[in-house]
């Protein structure tokens, strides 16, 4: 089975989203925010590409937008918003988020998933990546370390196990996030 990098983010947000997506496929209607986010990503990509990469603390490099990547070995696929390739063997993935204030753990998980794909498919080294928050136009630097890489591989194994055994996972510890969840009605232990 090949997962999307966004599945990693969803799993880190709440593993039940993966269950409802793959084991008990439920129809999910895109929210207005989801639709707006897709359109916004494209316009932000073009704007950032025209501006200097110095904003990311880099002096030179080549920018690529909307990188499609696939790895059977990692069992992952995804489309990265933007990547900066320096003139050596390093790459810096950039993921755009419609969030304010800070970067959440599930955002870092998604960025690390893209990093693993870059390393596997492009033969580059990723030590750092960036989260660009669209509303505030802030750039957050995220270290891609071995601990986070290992966590990603653990997530993939757990998602595979959950799907093959049809195991219903525990709910997220952050129950406050359930308020806006499109799957809330199917969780019978959320009030």
N, C-alpha and C positions, 0 to 999 in steps of 0.2 A: 504494500500500500504506500502511496506517495501522499504526504501531507503538504499543506500549504504553510508557508512561514507564518501566516496570520493565525493558523491553528495553534502554534506555539504561544502566541500572545493570548489567544482565547483560553487556552488551558491554564496559563498562569493567572488569568483573571478569574476563571472558574472552570474546573474540569468537566462540569456537567454540560457546558456548551459543546464540547467534543462529543459527549454521549448523545446529546440531542441532534447533533449534526450527522453522525455516522452510524450509530446503533439504532436510534429511533428517529429517523429523519422527519423533522417537522417543518412545515412550511413557515418560512420567516419572511415577513415583509420588510423591505428596506425602509429604515426610518428616514425622515427628511434630512437629519444630520448626516447619515451615511451617504445619501445622494449628493448633498452639498460638498461633503468631504472629497469625493471623487473628482468633481469638477474643480474644486479649489486646488487639489494636488497638481493638476496639469498647469494651471496658471502660475502657481508658485514655482514649479520646476523651471519654467521658461524664464521667469524673473531672476531667480537665483543664478541660473547659468550665465546670464548676461553680466552679473556682478562679479566682483573679485572673490577668489577663494581665500583671500587673506582673512576674511571674516571667520574662517574656520581655523586660523592659525597656520595656514600653509602658504608658502611663497609661490610655488608653481605646481602645476599638475593639469591633467586632462579631466574634464567633467563628462560623464555619461549619464543620461536620464533614462528612467524606466527600463532598467536592466532586467530582462527575463532570464531566470536561471532555473536549472533543473539538475538534480543529482540522484541517480538511482541508489548510489552507495549510501547517501545520507537519508534517502527516502523523503526528500524535501523539494519543493518548487516554490518560486515566488517572483514577484516583480518589485525590485528595489526602486524607490523614488529617484535616488541620485547616488552616484559614486564618484569620488575624486581619486584618480590614479596618479601617484607621484611618479617621478622619473626613475625610480628604482623598482623594487618589487613589492611596494606597499600600496594598500588601498584603504580608503576611508568611506565606509557606507554612511549615507545620510537618509534618515527616515523622517518624513513630515508627519506631524501630529496636530490635531485640533484639540489641544489641551492648554490649560493655563497653569502657571505657577511652578510646576515641577514635572519631572519625568517619573513615571511609575515603573514598578518592577516589570510588569508585563510588557512595557515599551522596550526596556533593556533586553528582555528575552527575545523579542521580535528582532531587534537590531543584531543580536548575537546570531540568530538563525540566518540572517542575511550574510553575516560575516563568514560563517561556516560555508555557505554556498559559494561566496566569492573565493575563498581559499581553495575549495574543491574544484570549481569550474574554471577559475582564471589563473590558478597557481600563484596567487599573491599572498602576502602576509597582512593580517588585520590585527592591529593592536588597539586601535581606537576607532570609534565611530561617533556619529553625531545625531542627536534628535533636534530637529528644527521645529519649534512650536509656532504654528502659523498665526494664531491670533496676536501673539506678542512679538513675533519675529525674534525669538531668543534661540540661541544655540547652546545646547547642553552636550558636553563631551562625556562619552561613556567608554570606560575601559572594557576591552574584551579580553578577559583573563581565562585561565584554564578552568577555574571553578565554574564560571558561567558556561563555558563550552561543555563541560561535563554535565551540567544541569540540563542543557538542551538535549543531549543524547539520552539522559534519563527520562525526560518528558516524552521523547519519541517512543522509547520502549514502553512506557506506561500507557500511552495512547493506543499503541498496538495491542497491548494486553487487555485494556479496557474494551476495545472493540471486539477482539476475538472471543473474549469470555462474556461479553455483554454485561460487564460489571457496572452497576450504577455508583458513581463516585460520591464522596462526601461533598457537601456544599462548600462554597468559599467561606473563609473565616470572616471576610468583610461583608457581612449580610447587608450593610447599607448600600452596597452596589446593586443589590437585587431589585431595588425600587424601579430602575429604568430598564431592566433586562427583558429582552423580547421572549425569553423562555420562562419567566417567572410563574406563569400560570400552570406550568407542568411540574413544578417543584412543590410537592405537598408538605414540605417541612419549612416553608418560608411564610411568615405571617405578614 
